[in-house]
């Protein structure tokens, strides 16, 4: 029996458990970091706390999106709500960029007029923050990273490790040399990391709206692989795209050699797509090829979208090979 793979988010409950654990840890530390930033007069700590805030927001959105994505299709939303996570990814990325802009402006101001920063407190909090981010990263790594939101959260936490490293170095420099501008320099480094991460999230989210094939999957090679199966005379109108939540969909028009059964062949192709490519959401329109070479529904086939893949199987009768469309 072929598998149709309509359960788009099979591990959502487990994901929420790991994400909520990471969220609790991050929120608790973020509150402590804000208090430490106020007492130490450190912009770098505020920048880190702002980054942690976006981490918390990213995790919260990921949990919410995973819940919404499980809702069944209804009304005009025939594919369900899996792409809510794409919208959440856009929000996360845009928030990072806005915060990075604010921190950049404030860091430049402090480069010009540095204040008094307690370097020891900054370094201590940064080291603790690195440990907290490391634990949170391990928790999130156990969730399903096929989800754009989970990947976004994971990227946020990895950049935190770099940010805390820069802040810890700045704190040590201030503590041993008294150079207060190190705090502003660390803030600029954090802002750059936030900008890069935010831009990547926004670009990846925007990519979904163009309905491309998943990264690493070539529609040309996939079409040639399917067309090479015994019984396939031709395959066209091949579309492969990501629905969301790690689910990939495929549709195609399949012309079947006259000596083969349409139902048996389409079931075999579905099994192949699941086993070899993890594509379970498959729609195949199967028609028998015209033995005279004109093709079934010739008007439609002449106006097919994308590449045309002709079968190469040796089991097809010779007259079908000769009758293929030029």
Residue, then its C-alpha position, 0 to 999 in steps of 0.5 A: x500500500x502506498x503511503x500518502x503522508x498527509x500527517x504534516x507535523x508528526x513530531x509536533x508534540x515532542x517538538x513543543x516539549x523541547x522548545x518549551x524547556x528551552x523557552x523557560x531557560x532563556x526567559x529566566x536568564x534574560x530577566x537576570x541579564x537585564x538586571x545585570x545590564x542595569x547594574x553594570x551599565x553595559x550596552x553589550x548585556x542589553x544587546x545580548x538580552x535583546x537577542x535573548x528576547x528574540x530567541x524567546x519570541x522565536x521559540x514562542x512563535x515556533x510552538x504556536x506555529x507547530x500547534x496551528x500547523x496541526x489544524x486540519x484543512x478548511x475553507x480556502x486553506x486546502x493545504x492546511x496551515x503548515x505555512x504559518x511557520x513561514x510567516x513566523x520565520x519572517x517575523x523572527x528575522x525582521x525582529x532581529x534586523x530591527x533590534x540590530x539597527x537599534x543596537x548599532x545606533x546606540x553602540x556608535x553613540x557609546x563609541x563617541x561618548x563611552x560610559x562607565x562599564x563594570x567589566x567583571x560583571x559583564x564577563x561573568x554574566x556573559x560566561x553564564x549566558x554562554x552556558x545557558x545558550x549551550x544548554x538551550x541549543x542542545x534542547x532545541x537540537x532534539x526537535x525536528x529541524x525540518x521545520x523552518x521555525x525550529x531551524x530559526x530558533x537553532x540559528x538564534x541560539x548558535x548566534x547567542x554563543x558567538x554574541x556571549x563570547x564577544x561580550x565576555x571578551x569585552x568584559x575582560x578587556x574592560x576589567x583589565x585595561x579600563x577601555x570602556x569602548x570595548x562594550x560598544x565594539x562587542x555590541x556592534x559584533x552582536x548587531x552584525x550577527x543578529x543582522x546576518x541571522x535575521x536576513x537569512x531567516x527572511x530570505x529563507x521564508x521568502x523563498x517558500x512563497x515562490x514554491x521552489x523544490x526543497x534544497x538539494x532536490x533537483x526536479x530535472x534529475x527526479x523527472x529523469x529518474x521517474x521517466x526511466x521506470x518501466x512502463x513510463x512513456x513520458x512525464x511532464x507538468x512535474x511540480x515539486x514544492x514545499x508545503x511547510x513543516x518539512x512536508x514536500x508535495x509533488x504533482x505530475x502528468x504521467x503517460x503510461x505505455x499501453x501494455x502497463x496498468x496505470x494504477x499499478x504504475x502510479x502506486x509503484x512510483x508513489x512508493x519509490x518517491x516515499x522510499x527514495x526521496x521522502x515525498x509522501x504527498x503525491x498527485x499523479x495524473x496517469x493516462x495511457x500514451x497514444x500508440x500512434x505517438x500523438x499522446x493522450x490529450x495532445x492539446x494539453x501535452x503540447x502546452x505542458x509546463x517545464x521539462x518533458x521527460x521521455x521514458x527510456x525503459x526497454x520494456x516499451x514496445x518499439x512503436x511507442x519509442x518511435x512515436x514519441x513527440x519531437 
